[in-house]
Amino acid sequence: MIVAQVTARPVRLGALPRTLHPGAWWIWALGLATAASRTTNPVLLALIIAAAAFVVARRRGDAPWAVAFRLYLWLGAVIVASRLLFRVVFGGGGGTHVLFTLPSVPLPEFAAGIRLFGPVAAEELLAGLYDGLRLAAMVICLGAANALANPKRLLKLVPAALYEAGTAIVVALSVAPQLAESVLRVRRARRLRGGSGTGVRALRAILLPVLADALDRSLTLAAAMDSRGYARAGATPRRLPGVLVVAGLIGVCVGVYGLLDATTPRVLGAPVLLGGGAVAVTGMLFGGRQISRTRYRPDRWGAAETVTALCGVGTGALLFATASLDPANLYPSLSPLAWPTLGPLPAVAITLAALPAFVTPPPS
């Protein structure tokens, strides 16, 4: 007789595969993007990008939106290259360390103050590199959230008053992955049938089946939505909630403009911003009471979600604290030129940013 001995092993945090709450990933990514917006230190920005890419590599699934993270990396590279090119074309000589000189292009009198090409200085190139790298880091952090969080599950968190807009967004987000899946399926079928054409003939042989499949999918989706009662108006009029939401959002826009523009009266700043936000929230709550909506398998918020959100918030908070305690560490000097350094608080912030790669559950 063979007796099998089973030993129980302790279960660690994040050991059981499951899908993390999408709100946790977005809070984490927004914390990283906030941290990136507070610095031009290239070392710190590169570490933020590396932390985001490391977490994505360890915790993304095989969904269509998860494999698109490399597109955000390419977009970040294009942003940095365009900023450098802009500095070379429109004034790269605003410094003392001239690297090379390009032939300048004379401009008419109405374009006074604008210079094309000419001397290119190291200070201007580094300024373009720092600005471009900061914007690229913010874009890549948001791309990490898109790669890790399921957009369809995230839309379940939309207030009930905006369920029509949420339905339209779900349909829009489903189009691109379905088209990519249809293209792969049609190409695979052509290979199995021995199709080896290239050029316009191959494109026509792929495009027509893909369009037919997309039309069939759209008709099936429309029938499914109609059978479930989508886009059917209720008995209670819903004009007042819409008016309140639109008026509140206009107030928020005016309040943000009042805060950013120092020449506007103070009344147009924080008071209008807070009042507009309160009116918009009131409209959403009032409209949500008129809609009866159920959720199948609501997303649960566990310990891993709390740790992930705290890591993102902690990263942004540490960079805000560094801006008050040691601003020179976040903004390297360009005049005179100085090497960027990495202080203790930013190092702890980077550690927090990469921590979700180990404490979160692997994707199911």
N, C-alpha and C positions, 0 to 999 in steps of 0.2 A: 504494500500500500504506500502510495506517495502522498505525503502531507505537505501542503504548501503553507509556508509561513508568511503572513502578511504583517508588515510593520507600518504603523501609522506615522506619517511625517507631518510636522507642523505646517500650516498654511500661512504664507507670508502675505503682507499687504500687496495687492495687485497680482497674486499668483493665479487666480482663477480668471480665465479669459472672458471678457465682456466688453461691451461698447460703453465708453465713458460718456457722461452727460455732455452734450454739445456746448451748453453754457459755460462749463468749466474750462473747456479749451479756448473759448473766445475771451473769457476773463484773463486767462494766462497770456494769450497772444496780445491783447490790448495792453496788458502790463508791460510786456516786452517792447511793444511799439512806443509806449509812453517813455520808457527808459531810453530808447534810441533817439527820441525827439529831444532829449535833454542834453545831448553831448555831440561833439564833432570829433572826439578822440577816435582815430581810425583803429587802434588796437581794441578798444572797447566795443566799437561797432562791429568789427570782424568777429569778436567773441560772441556777441549777441546773435549774429547770423549763424555762427557755428552751433550755438546752443539750440536755436530753433531748428536747424537742419538735423541735428543729432536726435532731438525728440521726435521729429517727423519720421526719420529713418527707423526708429525703434517702435513707434506706436501707430503708424498709419496702416490702414487695411489695404484691400485690393479693389476698392470701389473706384469708379471712373474719376471722381473728384480727388481721390487720394493720390493718383499717379500724376497729377498735374502740377505738383510742387516744383518740378524742374522748370516749368514755364515761368514761375515767379523768380527763380534764380536767374534765368536769362533776362527777364525784364529788369531786374536789379542791375545786371551787368550793362544793359543798354542805357539805363539811367545814368550810371557813373560815366560811361563813355560819352554820352551826350553832354554832360556837364563839363567834362574836360574839353570837348570840341568847342563848346560855347566860349570857354575861357580863352582858347587859342584864337578863335575867329574874332571875338569882340573884346579885345583888351586883355592880353596876357602879359603886359609889360608893367603892371603896377607894382613893381618891387625892385630891389637892388641886385638880386642874383639872377641876371639874364642868362637863360640857358641857350637860346638860339634866336635868330632874327629872321622873320619871313618878310617878303616884299609887301609893303603896305599898299592898300588900294585907296586912291583919293576919292573923296565923297563931295557932293555939292554943298553949298553953304547952308541949306535948310537942314542938313544932317550934322550940324556942328555938335561936337561932343561925342560922336560915335566914331570909332576907329576900327578898321578891318585889318587884321593881321598885324604885322610889325614885330617888335621885340616881345618875346615870351619869357616871363620871369617865373622862378620857382615858387614864389609866394602865391601868385595867382593860380598856378596849376594845383598847388596843395589846397588852396581855398575851394576850388572846384571839386577836387577829389573828396574833401571832407563833407561838403554839402551834398554831393551826389551819393556818397556812401551812407549818409544819414537817411536820406529819402529812400534809398534802396533797402536799408535795414528795416524801415517801417513797412514797406511793401512786402518784404519777405516774411515778416512776422504775421501780417494779415494773411498771406498765402499759407502759412503754417496752420492757421486756424481753419482755413478753407479745406486743407488737406486732411485734417484730423477730425473735424466735426461734420457730422452728417447734416447737410443743409435741410433735408426734408424733416428730420427730427427737430432741428432748430426752429422751424416754422411752426411747430406745435406750441411754442411759447409765445406766439403772436397773440395779442389781446383779441378777445372775441369780436370786438367792434371792427377789426380789420381782417375778418376771415375771408372776404372776397379777394382782397389784395393778396392774402397769403395763398389762396387757391391759385391765383394767376401766377404767382412766383413759383409755386411748386411745379406747375405745368412748364414754365419757362426753364427751370433748372433741369427738368427731365428731358428736354429736347436734345441738347448737345451730347450727353452720355449715350442716349439711345441711337443717335445718328452715328456716333463712333462705333458703337456695337454693331449696327447694321452694316457699316462699311467693312468691318473685320469679318463678319459672317459671310457677306457676299464675296469678298476676295478669297476666303477659304473655300467656298463652294466652287468658284471658278478654277482654283488650282486642282480640286478633286476632279473636275470635268476636263482637265487638260487645257484650259484657257491660258494662253501665254502672250496675248496681244499687249501692245504698249501704245502710248500716245493717246490720240483722241478716241480711237476705237475702244481701247480699254476703259477710258473714262466714261464713255457712253454706256458700255456694258456694265459698269459699276453704278453709275449715277441713276439710271432708270429703276433698277431693283431697289435701291436705297430709298428713292422718292416714293415708290409704291409701298414699301414697308412702313415708311413714316406716315403715309396717308392712312394705312390700315390701323396703325397704332393710335393715331389721333381720333379716328372714328370710334375705336374701342374705348378710348379714354372718355370721349364725350358721352357715349352711351352709359358707361359706368357712373360718371358724375351725374347724369340726368336721372338715373335710377335711384341715386342716393339723395336727390333733392337739392343739389347745388344750384345756385343762382335763382332760387325761387323766393320771391318777396313774401315777407310775413304780413300779418294783419296790422301791425303797429307801424306808423310812419317813422322813418329813421333820418329825417332831414336835420332835426335839431342836433343830434350827436355829430353829424358830419360838419355842420356849420361851426360847432364848438371846437372840433379838432383842427379845422383849417384856420380859424381865428387864433387859436392857441399857438399853432406852428408859425403863423405870421408874427405873433408877438415874440416868440423865441428868436426868430431871425432878426427882428428889430433890436431885441435886447443884446444879442451877441454883437451886432454892429455897434451898438452904443458902448459896449465894454471895450471893443477893440479900437474905436476911434476916440481919442482923447478930446477932440474938439466938440463933441456932441454933449448936450446937457446930461447931468447925472440921472435925471428921471428916465431917460431912454436906455439906461444901462441895466443894472441889476433889478430894479423894480419891474420893468417891462419883461425881463427874462423870466423872473419868478412868476409873475402874473400869467404870462403866456403858457408856461409849463403847467401851471395849476389848471388853466382853462382846458388845455389839451388833454390832461389826465382825466378831468371831469367828463369831458365828452367821450373818452374811451370807456370809462366806467359806466356811464349812462347808456351808451350804445351796447355794451356787453351784457347788460341786464335784459335787453330785449332779444338776445340771441341765446338759444339753448344748444350747447355744444358738449359732446361727450368725447372722451379720450380713451383709446384702446391702448392698454399697457403704457401708462405714463412713465416717463423717465425718472428714475430714482436718483437721489443725490446722496452719495455715501462719503466715506472718509477719504477715498482717493480723489473725489471731486473737490472736497474742501482743501486738501493739500495742494492740488493743482492750482486752484484759484488763489490761494495764499502765496504760492510761489510767484505768480505773475504780479500780484499786488505788492509783494515784498520787493521784487526787482525794481518796479517803478518807484516805490517809496525810498529805497536806498539811493537811487540816482537823484531824487529830489533832495535828500539829505546831503549828498555829496556836493550838489550845486550850492548849498549854503555854507558847508564847512570847507571845501577845497575846490572852488570853481576852476582853478588852473588845471586840475587833473582832468576835467571834462572838456575843456576848450584849450587845446594846445596853442601856444603862441606862434604867430606867423611873422611878427615883426618885433623882435628878432626871431629867427627860426629856432625852434626847440623840439627835441625829440618827445613824442608822446609817452606818457607813463601810465601805469596801472596801479591805483591805490588800493588799500585794503577793502574799503566799502564797495567799490565796483567789482572787486574779485568775489566778494560774498554774493553780490547781486547776480553775477554770472553763474555761480554755483547753484543758486536758487532757480535760475532760469532753466538749467539742465536737469534739475532734480525730478521733474515729472517723467523722464525717460526710465526711471527705476522704480518709482513708487506707484505708478498707475498700472492698471491691469493691461495685459496685451490684448490686442483686438481679437474679437471672436471670429 
